[in-house]
Amino acid sequence: MIPIILSALTFTNTNYLELENDFKQQQLQPIPPLLELPQTQLKQQLILPEKAITLVKFFEGLKLSRYYCPSGKLTIGYGHTGIGTRNYSISKLQAEELLKQDLLVFQKVVRDNVKVPLTTYQFGALVSFSFNVGEGAFKRSTLLKLLNNKQYSSVPLE
């Protein structure tokens, strides 16, 4: 999924399902040159590109009524599983706020666990990935180990 996420963040007005099909037919390209994100910005606010947020919304989907996700967790909004899931339903505005709070948490997860420089879009892709798989799975992932060993070209295969 990371190749899709990394590429989806660079395209605007793209049908992501179409993009996924295109990726299955293409060779993986190396990750672009790296730029370090300012640590002061990361600590203070949500700095994800809007494309990254849109991508999370696309993959998670929006459900304004609570439900149980495939792993059996009570979920609401854009895949939110924390406080607020006891409500039977929420508004779209509440779902957006819960997503923002969740992304702040996963932004910190990525910042605290990735030890190599990233572009803004790589950072956004990793936040989206960690949000999807969860903090524990992200910390134990082969993807993170490869990335921290500067094996950038191996990361999309994960």
Sequence and secondary structure as in RCSB ss.txt:
>XXXX:A:sequence
MIPIILSALTFTNTNYLELENDFKQQQLQPIPPLLELPQTQLKQQLILPEKAITLVKFFEGLKLSRYYCPSGKLT
IGYGHTGIGTRNYSISKLQAEELLKQDLLVFQKVVRDNVKVPLTTYQFGALVSFSFNVGEGAFKRSTLLKLLNNK
QYSSVPLE
>XXXX:A:secstr
 HHHHHHHTT SS  HHHHHHHHHTS            HHHHHHS    HHHHHHHHHHH  EEEEEE TTS EE
EETTB STTTTSSB  HHHHHHHHHHHHHHHHHHHHHH  S   HHHHHHHHHHHHHH HHHHHH HHHHHHHTT
 GGGGGG 
